[in-house]
Amino acid sequence: MKAFNCDKFRVPLPEWHRFPMIKYTRLREKIEAAGLIAPEDLLTPHAATDAELALAHDVAYIAKMVAGALTPDELRTLGFPWTGSLIERSRRSVGATIEAGRLAFDDGLAINLAGGTHHAYRDHGAGFCVFNDTAVAARVLQDEGKAQRVLIVDCDVHQGDGTASIFADDPTVFTFSIHGAMNYPLQKQTSDLDIELEDGAQDPAYLEALDRGLNLAIDRAGADLVIYLAGADPFIYDQLGRLRVSKAGLAERDRMVFERCRKAGLPVAVTMAGGYAEDVNDTVDIHFQTVVEALAFARA
């Protein structure tokens, strides 16, 4: 199994910033220490080009973001200070999902050890998301003729609002988001399938809802590729999550997604998406679990 890693493309953030950029380095180090993925299979992705980004984003927005011409309000909505390194890192993360999608058709599954930037809209960034790697990858793979129909399974605790908006009028991409009803973003978009959970939902409620959603989404999508956003933030101790799902519950979530995809004969590109646990090592553990479960899927 191959995984794409871009943690060497660092983004300097203020000490007080709540985005845990360090989780990517710690995840890669934990994978290496465990010997989970061979060194030659931990790959550096290409930087997504303007042409690739423009398949899902407005050209004017790409130019504005690359030039660092965002207004103070736009920067607040994005949640990051602008730097050139932010653009390079964002391009690499998008490139990683594109390449994971390509390899999934050959190997059955491939992973982006970052990605899941599902709050980025066609014409603006938001919620720590500069470019929407999921949307760009889906469009690129369709443009290359590798995929006709794509199913997006978004298990981040926050709705994939940017993704839902980008594909609102596109029947070839089915968007399924399972998320907290009262969580960010306050103004939700309409996915092809939204399942909203009440604050405090625990493992049984979460897994029952996911089971129901996967049955519906796989049946309705008619897809030939799945892009799976394996967010760590439904975790009970996530600072931005508001749900109460355990690490064991999240591991079962991953197994459920992979098993359903196996039964349907669907290749899977995996991204890590969000995670904001008080102890960043908890977030790393959850992402690591996803890689473990993905490896089991790839070997089956």
Buried (B, 14 or more C-beta within 10 A) or exposed (E): BBBBBBBEBBBEBEEEBEBBBBBBBBBBEBBBEEEBBEEEBBBBBBBBEEEBBBBBBBEEBBEBBBEEEBEEEBBEBBBBEBEEEBBBBBBBBBBBBBBBBBBBBEBBBBBBBBBBBBBBBBEBBBBBBBBBBBBBBBBBBBEEEBBEBBBBBBBBBBBBBBBBBBBBEBEBBBBBBBBBBEBBBEEBBEBBBBBBBEEEBBBEBBBEBBEEBBEBBBEEBEBBBBBBBBBBBBBBBBEBBBBBBBBEBBBBBBBBBBBBBBEBEBBBBBBBBBBBBEEBEBBBBBBBBBBBBBBBBBEE
